Amino acid sequence: MNIGAVKIQIYLSTICFNQILIINVPIVNYCLQNKFERRRAKIAHKIKTHETSFVE
């Protein structure tokens, strides 16, 4: 088995206003899975939409 091989991948995907945001985190060590799961949750909670108004 390759030492640097990806064991699992963690994804965060969202769609807002016809835009797609996908964050992909490849995990090469199972010991780091919880760390990146927590980090992904923090990122997800920080994603916000900003209302803008267009003036013609």
Backbone as a printed PyTorch tensor [residue, N CA C, xyz], in Angstrom:
tensor([[[  0.8440,  -1.1770,   0.0000],
         [  0.0000,   0.0000,   0.0000],
         [  0.8870,   1.2380,   0.0000]],

        [[  0.5170,   2.2260,  -0.7800],
         [  1.2440,   3.4820,  -0.8750],
         [  1.0630,   4.2910,   0.4110]],

        [[  2.1640,   4.7690,   1.0050],
         [  2.1050,   5.5190,   2.2620],
         [  1.2850,   6.7910,   2.1100]],

        [[  1.3670,   7.4710,   0.9810],
         [  0.6450,   8.7170,   0.7660],
         [ -0.7350,   8.5450,   0.1590]],

        [[ -1.2190,   7.3270,   0.0880],
         [ -2.5090,   7.0770,  -0.5420],
         [ -3.6490,   7.6720,   0.2880]],

        [[ -4.6380,   8.1950,  -0.3950],
         [ -5.8110,   8.7800,   0.2650],
         [ -6.6780,   7.6570,   0.7990]],

        [[ -6.9990,   7.7330,   2.0890],
         [ -7.8420,   6.7090,   2.7300],
         [ -9.3280,   7.0470,   2.5650]],

        [[ -9.6650,   8.3000,   2.8420],
         [-11.0410,   8.7710,   2.6970],
         [-10.9910,  10.2240,   2.2240]],

        [[-12.1360,  10.7290,   1.7900],
         [-12.2390,  12.1350,   1.4300],
         [-13.4610,  12.7160,   2.1240]],

        [[-13.3080,  13.9330,   2.6020],
         [-14.3990,  14.6370,   3.2690],
         [-14.8160,  15.7810,   2.3450]],

        [[-16.1150,  15.8900,   2.1120],
         [-16.6340,  16.9220,   1.2200],
         [-17.5860,  17.8550,   1.9620]],

        [[-17.5630,  19.1010,   1.5720],
         [-18.5590,  20.0800,   1.9890],
         [-19.0540,  20.7200,   0.7100]],

        [[-20.3400,  20.5980,   0.4430],
         [-20.9100,  21.1520,  -0.7910],
         [-22.1210,  21.9890,  -0.4510]],

        [[-22.2670,  23.0960,  -1.1580],
         [-23.4520,  23.9250,  -0.9910],
         [-23.7730,  24.6060,  -2.3080]],

        [[-25.0320,  24.9190,  -2.4870],
         [-25.4820,  25.6320,  -3.6740],
         [-26.2550,  26.8550,  -3.2020]],

        [[-25.8950,  28.0030,  -3.7500],
         [-26.5770,  29.2380,  -3.3720],
         [-26.5320,  30.1970,  -4.5560]],

        [[-27.6770,  30.6760,  -4.9660],
         [-27.7650,  31.6250,  -6.0720],
         [-27.0510,  31.1150,  -7.3220]],

        [[-27.3170,  29.8800,  -7.6720],
         [-26.7630,  29.2410,  -8.8700],
         [-25.2440,  29.1020,  -8.8480]],

        [[-24.6490,  29.1610,  -7.6940],
         [-23.2090,  28.9590,  -7.5510],
         [-22.9870,  27.7040,  -6.7120]],

        [[-21.9790,  26.9430,  -7.0460],
         [-21.6610,  25.7260,  -6.3130],
         [-20.3120,  25.9060,  -5.6400]],

        [[-20.2740,  25.6070,  -4.3530],
         [-19.0290,  25.6240,  -3.5960],
         [-18.7810,  24.2120,  -3.0990]],

        [[-17.6380,  23.6490,  -3.4640],
         [-17.2640,  22.3080,  -3.0160],
         [-15.8850,  22.3820,  -2.3840]],

        [[-15.7970,  21.9450,  -1.1500],
         [-14.5100,  21.8570,  -0.4640],
         [-14.2250,  20.3780,  -0.2630]],

        [[-13.0780,  19.9480,  -0.7570],
         [-12.6900,  18.5410,  -0.7050],
         [-11.4130,  18.4220,   0.1270]],

        [[-11.4410,  17.5630,   1.1380],
         [-10.2630,  17.3450,   1.9700],
         [ -9.8730,  15.8710,   1.8880]],

        [[ -8.7780,  15.5560,   1.1940],
         [ -8.3200,  14.1630,   1.1740],
         [ -7.6120,  13.8320,   2.4940]],

        [[ -7.9370,  12.6990,   3.0750],
         [ -7.3400,  12.2610,   4.3400],
         [ -6.4330,  11.0680,   4.0540]],

        [[ -5.1660,  11.2060,   4.3990],
         [ -4.2220,  10.1130,   4.1640],
         [ -3.9340,   9.3370,   5.4430]],

        [[ -4.4360,   9.8420,   6.5740],
         [ -4.2020,   9.1810,   7.8490],
         [ -5.5120,   9.1970,   8.6400]],

        [[ -6.0280,   8.0400,   8.9930],
         [ -7.2960,   7.9610,   9.7040],
         [ -7.2770,   8.7410,  11.0240]],

        [[ -6.1260,   8.8910,  11.6300],
         [ -6.0140,   9.6230,  12.9050],
         [ -6.3940,  11.0920,  12.7450]],

        [[ -6.2980,  11.6270,  11.5450],
         [ -6.6020,  13.0320,  11.3010],
         [ -8.0560,  13.2790,  10.9040]],

        [[ -8.8460,  12.2270,  10.7740],
         [-10.2160,  12.3690,  10.2940],
         [-11.0380,  13.2930,  11.1860]],

        [[-11.0130,  13.1000,  12.4950],
         [-11.8150,  13.9310,  13.4000],
         [-11.3910,  15.3910,  13.3420]],

        [[-10.0970,  15.6290,  13.2460],
         [ -9.5840,  16.9990,  13.1580],
         [-10.1770,  17.7150,  11.9490]],

        [[-10.1680,  17.0550,  10.7980],
         [-10.6730,  17.6830,   9.5900],
         [-12.1980,  17.7450,   9.5660]],

        [[-12.8680,  16.8150,  10.2160],
         [-14.3300,  16.8940,  10.3480],
         [-14.7070,  18.1450,  11.1320]],

        [[-13.9930,  18.4110,  12.2300],
         [-14.2590,  19.6170,  13.0310],
         [-13.9500,  20.8790,  12.2300]],

        [[-12.8600,  20.8580,  11.4960],
         [-12.4850,  22.0210,  10.6850],
         [-13.5320,  22.2710,   9.5970]],

        [[-14.0340,  21.2140,   8.9990],
         [-15.0730,  21.3510,   7.9700],
         [-16.3340,  21.9580,   8.5660]],

        [[-16.6970,  21.5390,   9.7760],
         [-17.8750,  22.0890,  10.4380],
         [-17.6960,  23.5790,  10.7180]],

        [[-16.4980,  23.9890,  11.1290],
         [-16.2340,  25.4140,  11.3710],
         [-16.3830,  26.2180,  10.0910]],

        [[-15.8540,  25.6910,   9.0070],
         [-15.9680,  26.3770,   7.7170],
         [-17.4340,  26.5050,   7.3200]],

        [[-18.1930,  25.4310,   7.4820],
         [-19.6090,  25.4380,   7.1000],
         [-20.3830,  26.4840,   7.8930]],

        [[-20.0750,  26.6440,   9.1560],
         [-20.7850,  27.6270,   9.9750],
         [-20.3960,  29.0600,   9.6280]],

        [[-19.2470,  29.2570,   9.0200],
         [-18.7910,  30.6020,   8.6650],
         [-19.2680,  31.0590,   7.2970]],

        [[-19.7860,  30.1430,   6.4900],
         [-20.2620,  30.5090,   5.1540],
         [-21.5480,  31.3110,   5.3070]],

        [[-21.5350,  32.5120,   4.7740],
         [-22.7000,  33.3830,   4.8580],
         [-22.9700,  33.9900,   3.4890]],

        [[-24.2160,  34.3010,   3.2530],
         [-24.5500,  35.0250,   2.0350],
         [-24.6990,  36.4990,   2.4040]],

        [[-24.3550,  37.3380,   1.4800],
         [-24.4750,  38.7690,   1.6750],
         [-25.4840,  39.3010,   0.6740]],

        [[-26.4760,  39.9670,   1.2070],
         [-27.4870,  40.5370,   0.3210],
         [-26.9240,  41.7720,  -0.3560]],

        [[-27.1090,  41.8310,  -1.6360],
         [-26.6760,  43.0060,  -2.3810],
         [-27.8420,  43.5100,  -3.1930]],

        [[-27.8990,  44.7710,  -3.3540],
         [-28.9470,  45.3350,  -4.2060],
         [-28.2790,  46.0090,  -5.3950]],

        [[-28.8310,  45.7870,  -6.5330],
         [-28.2840,  46.3370,  -7.7680],
         [-29.0550,  47.6010,  -8.1220]],

        [[-28.3380,  48.6550,  -8.3460],
         [-28.9350,  49.9260,  -8.7170],
         [-28.6780,  50.1480, -10.2010]],

        [[-29.7440,  50.3770, -10.9400],
         [-29.5770,  50.5960, -12.3760],
         [-29.5170,  52.0760, -12.6820]]])
